[in-house]
Amino acid sequence: MRAMIMAAGEGTRLRPLTYARPKALVPILTVPIMENIVRWLKKEGINELAVNLHYKGVEIENYFGDGSTFGVSINYLREEQPHGTAGAVRMMAEFLKEPNDTILVIGCDELIDLDLKSMIRFHKEKNALVTISLAWVNDPREFGVAKLDKNGRIKGFIEKPKNWDYGRALVNSGVYLIEPEVLDRIPYGSLYDFGKQLFPELVAEGAPIYGFVSDGYWNDIGHIGNYWEANKAALEKRAPIHDCPLKEISQHIFVHPTAQIAEGARLQPPCAIGANTVVEANACIRDGTIIGDNCVIGDGSVIQGSILWSNVTVTSLTVLCDCIVTDGCIVHAPSTETEPIQKAIIVGRK
């Protein structure tokens, strides 16, 4: 089986974070979200991948290269103009169809705990043309709602309903199993979407399109609120981070082996410290804070409920509360001179 990861989107709902990094490289518990997907696919025995690129595509390609660092091979589709989800997969059809096996498609921003082997078995047992992973949500207004019969066959969709008063709903959670012949239906070189065009058309024709319902964790990191929740879930071990480089040194305190924690520094759970990060004496890291790689947390500073990406410097006595700080920023707000920085998103300019 080969897989395609959709990584061309601009991540507009995640702005201003995606001004700093493409959505595929936004970190969850210090690990870029697409890296987590690549490692998951490899664990599942899927190591031949396609990835489409557009927005900040060079950064994604520079990070993953040919995939060998992660034990996979990656073929890239570099799109000058986006072709939509289905359209991009069609452009890579020759590569994806070569083994004459089911094709897996997933978004680059899915943080998901999915029993993929069971989903594949379900797909084969149903002789499905397409199987879509589904998850329960309380508010489906940002998603496509699927209507199933008693056998799991999809009878229709409601795409991002404006009003919803029916309680929990099953929504598309972004993992597709697709038989190779389905790709032949997609017009080559056109803007074409799975959720808005291909899947509703197949259902309307009565094609065997099924939904695989999963009760595991799912978060599509679609906006800033979801991003906060995803990191919280990873810290609390509710969401899977595959081959996580951090070690749990005590309950809900995760530290990379190369981090340097000074005597007198305080780590209060839950929190996480990335590779080569220095936490100086009398600094306090607490309340769900995640600090990325190569950071310096100055003497006497307090970082509370915040997410720092890589190469961030927080100067001595600075207090940060409920903030996100992207790569390469220097944060200087000593408590002797100014109030704590609260509920801010600080984005460095490249």
C-alpha positions in Angstrom: 0.0 0.0 0.0 1.1 3.5 -0.8 -0.1 6.7 0.8 -0.4 10.4 0.0 -0.1 13.2 2.5 -1.9 16.4 1.6 0.4 19.3 2.5 -0.3 22.1 0.0 -2.7 24.1 2.1 -1.9 27.6 3.4 -3.4 26.9 6.9 -5.3 30.2 6.9 -7.3 29.3 10.0 -4.0 28.7 11.9 -2.7 32.1 11.1 -0.6 33.8 12.4 1.2 30.6 13.2 1.4 29.6 9.6 3.2 32.8 8.7 6.1 31.3 10.6 5.9 27.6 9.4 3.8 25.7 6.9 1.0 23.8 8.6 2.8 20.5 8.1 5.7 21.6 10.3 3.6 23.1 13.2 4.8 21.3 16.3 2.8 19.2 18.7 4.8 18.3 21.8 7.9 19.6 19.9 7.3 17.3 16.9 6.1 18.6 13.5 2.6 17.3 13.0 3.4 15.7 9.6 6.5 14.0 11.0 4.1 12.3 13.5 2.0 11.1 10.5 5.0 9.8 8.6 6.2 7.9 11.7 2.7 6.4 12.2 2.5 5.3 8.6 5.9 3.7 8.8 4.8 1.8 11.9 1.8 0.5 9.9 4.1 -0.8 7.2 3.4 2.0 4.7 6.8 3.5 3.7 6.3 4.6 0.1 4.7 8.1 0.3 3.6 10.9 -2.0 3.3 14.5 -0.7 1.9 17.5 -2.5 3.4 20.9 -1.9 2.5 24.5 -2.5 2.5 27.0 0.4 6.0 27.1 1.9 6.6 23.8 0.1 10.4 24.3 0.0 10.5 24.3 3.8 8.6 21.0 4.0 10.8 19.4 1.4 14.0 20.6 3.1 12.8 19.1 6.4 11.8 15.7 5.1 14.1 15.4 2.1 13.7 12.0 0.3 12.3 10.5 3.6 15.3 8.3 4.3 15.9 9.9 7.7 12.5 8.7 8.7 12.7 5.3 7.1 10.4 6.0 4.2 10.7 7.2 0.6 8.9 10.4 -0.4 7.8 11.5 -3.9 6.8 15.1 -4.2 4.1 16.9 -6.3 5.2 20.5 -6.4 2.0 22.5 -7.4 2.4 26.0 -8.8 -1.4 26.2 -8.5 -3.4 24.0 -6.1 -5.5 21.3 -7.7 -7.7 20.5 -4.7 -7.5 17.3 -2.6 -8.7 14.9 -5.2 -7.0 16.8 -8.1 -3.6 16.5 -6.4 -4.1 12.8 -5.8 -5.0 12.3 -9.5 -1.7 14.1 -10.5 0.2 11.4 -8.5 -2.0 8.5 -9.8 0.8 6.8 -11.7 2.9 6.4 -8.6 0.0 5.6 -6.2 -1.6 3.0 -8.5 1.6 1.1 -9.3 1.3 -1.7 -6.7 -2.4 -2.2 -7.8 -3.4 -2.0 -4.1 -5.6 0.2 -2.0 -4.4 3.8 -1.6 -4.4 5.7 1.7 -4.8 9.5 1.7 -4.4 11.7 4.8 -4.1 15.4 5.6 -0.9 16.7 7.0 -2.6 18.1 10.0 -4.3 15.1 11.5 -3.5 14.1 15.1 -5.4 10.8 15.2 -5.5 7.6 17.2 -6.9 5.3 14.5 -6.8 1.5 14.3 -5.6 1.4 10.7 -5.4 -2.3 10.4 -9.1 -2.6 11.5 -10.0 0.1 9.0 -8.3 -1.7 6.2 -9.9 -5.0 7.2 -13.3 -3.3 7.2 -12.7 -1.8 3.8 -11.8 -5.2 2.3 -14.7 -7.0 3.9 -17.2 -4.5 2.6 -15.6 -4.5 -0.9 -15.7 -0.7 -0.7 -14.5 1.6 -3.4 -13.8 4.2 -0.7 -13.8 4.1 3.1 -13.7 7.3 5.1 -12.6 7.5 8.7 -15.3 9.1 10.9 -15.1 10.6 14.4 -17.8 11.8 16.8 -17.9 15.5 17.5 -20.3 17.6 19.5 -20.3 20.5 17.1 -20.0 19.5 13.4 -20.4 23.0 11.8 -16.8 23.0 10.6 -16.8 19.5 9.2 -18.6 17.3 6.7 -21.3 15.2 8.5 -21.8 11.6 7.2 -25.1 9.8 7.2 -24.7 6.0 7.5 -27.0 3.0 7.2 -26.9 0.1 9.7 -24.0 -1.5 7.8 -21.8 1.5 7.7 -22.5 2.5 4.2 -22.6 6.2 3.6 -26.0 7.4 2.3 -25.3 11.1 2.2 -23.3 14.1 3.4 -24.1 17.4 5.0 -21.1 19.7 4.3 -20.3 22.1 7.1 -23.9 22.6 8.3 -24.5 26.2 9.4 -27.0 25.1 12.1 -27.0 21.9 14.0 -29.4 21.0 16.8 -29.1 17.2 16.7 -26.4 16.4 19.3 -23.3 14.5 18.4 -22.5 13.8 14.8 -20.1 11.6 12.8 -17.8 13.7 10.7 -15.0 13.1 8.2 -11.8 12.7 10.2 -9.5 12.9 7.2 -8.2 9.3 6.4 -9.3 7.7 3.2 -8.8 4.3 1.7 -9.4 4.4 -2.0 -9.3 1.7 -4.7 -7.1 2.6 -7.6 -9.9 2.7 -10.2 -11.5 5.6 -8.3 -8.7 7.8 -9.4 -9.6 7.4 -13.1 -12.8 9.4 -12.4 -10.9 12.5 -11.3 -10.2 14.9 -14.2 -6.5 15.3 -14.7 -5.1 18.8 -14.1 -8.4 20.2 -12.7 -9.4 21.7 -9.4 -11.3 18.8 -7.7 -12.2 18.1 -4.1 -12.9 14.8 -2.3 -15.4 16.1 0.2 -17.3 18.6 -2.0 -17.2 16.7 -5.3 -16.0 13.2 -5.6 -17.4 11.5 -2.5 -21.0 13.1 -2.9 -21.0 12.1 -6.6 -20.0 8.5 -5.8 -22.7 8.3 -3.1 -25.3 9.7 -5.4 -24.5 7.0 -7.9 -24.9 4.3 -5.3 -21.3 3.3 -5.2 -20.0 1.3 -2.2 -18.7 4.2 0.0 -18.3 3.3 3.6 -17.6 5.0 6.9 -15.3 3.5 9.5 -16.2 4.9 12.9 -13.4 5.4 15.4 -13.7 6.3 19.1 -10.0 7.2 19.3 -8.6 10.7 19.7 -8.8 13.0 16.7 -7.9 16.7 16.1 -7.4 18.3 12.7 -5.4 21.3 14.2 -7.8 23.4 12.1 -7.5 26.6 14.2 -5.7 28.1 17.2 -8.1 26.6 19.7 -7.5 23.1 18.3 -3.8 23.7 18.3 -3.9 24.4 22.1 -6.0 21.4 22.7 -3.8 19.1 20.6 -0.7 20.0 22.7 -2.7 19.5 25.9 -3.9 16.1 24.8 -0.3 15.1 23.8 1.0 16.2 27.2 -1.7 14.2 29.0 -1.0 11.2 26.8 -4.5 11.2 25.3 -3.1 11.7 21.8 -0.4 9.7 20.2 3.1 11.1 19.4 4.9 8.3 17.6 8.6 7.8 18.5 8.4 10.8 20.8 12.0 12.1 21.4 11.1 13.3 24.9 11.3 11.1 28.0 8.9 11.2 30.8 11.2 11.8 33.8 8.2 12.0 36.2 4.5 12.0 35.8 3.5 14.4 32.9 7.0 16.0 32.8 8.7 15.3 29.5 12.3 16.3 28.9 14.7 15.6 26.0 17.9 13.8 27.1 20.0 16.7 25.7 18.1 19.4 27.6 20.0 21.2 30.4 18.0 21.9 33.5 19.9 24.0 36.1 19.8 23.2 39.8 17.1 25.3 41.3 15.0 25.4 38.2 11.5 24.1 38.7 9.5 21.9 36.4 5.9 21.5 37.4 3.6 19.1 35.6 2.4 19.0 33.0 5.3 20.4 31.0 7.8 19.5 28.3 11.3 20.6 27.4 12.9 20.0 24.0 16.3 19.0 22.7 19.3 21.2 23.6 17.2 23.6 25.5 18.7 25.3 28.6 16.6 26.2 31.6 18.5 28.4 33.9 18.5 28.6 37.7 15.3 29.7 39.4 13.2 29.5 36.2 9.8 27.9 36.6 8.1 26.0 33.8 4.5 25.0 34.6 0.8 24.5 33.8 1.0 22.8 30.4 4.0 24.7 29.0 5.8 23.1 26.1 9.3 24.4 25.2 10.8 23.4 21.9 14.4 22.7 20.8 17.4 25.0 21.3 15.7 27.5 23.5 17.1 29.4 26.5 14.9 30.2 29.5 16.6 32.8 31.5 17.2 32.9 35.3 14.1 33.6 37.3 11.7 33.6 34.4 8.3 32.0 34.6 6.7 30.3 31.7 3.1 29.3 32.4 0.6 27.6 30.1 2.6 28.5 27.0 4.0 26.9 23.9 7.4 28.0 22.6 8.7 26.7 19.3 12.5 26.3 18.5 15.4 28.7 19.1 13.4 31.0 21.4 15.2 33.0 24.1 13.3 34.3 27.1 15.4 36.7 29.1 15.8 36.7 32.9 12.8 37.5 35.1 10.4 37.5 32.1 6.9 36.1 32.8 4.9 34.5 30.0 1.3 33.3 30.6 -0.9 31.5 28.0 1.3 32.6 25.0 2.5 31.0 21.8 6.0 32.1 20.6 7.2 30.9 17.2 10.8 30.2 16.0 13.7 32.5 16.7 12.0 35.1 18.9 13.7 36.9 21.8 11.2 37.7 24.5 12.4 40.4 26.9 9.9 41.6 29.5 11.6 41.4 33.0 9.1 41.6 35.8 11.1 44.4 37.4 10.2 46.6 34.5 6.9 45.5 33.0 3.8 43.4 33.5 3.6 39.7 32.5 3.0 39.0 28.8 -0.4 37.3 28.7 -2.5 35.6 26.0 -0.2 36.7 23.2 1.0 35.1 19.9 4.5 36.2 19.1 5.6 35.6 15.6 9.1 36.3 14.4 9.8 37.7 10.9 12.0 35.8 8.5 
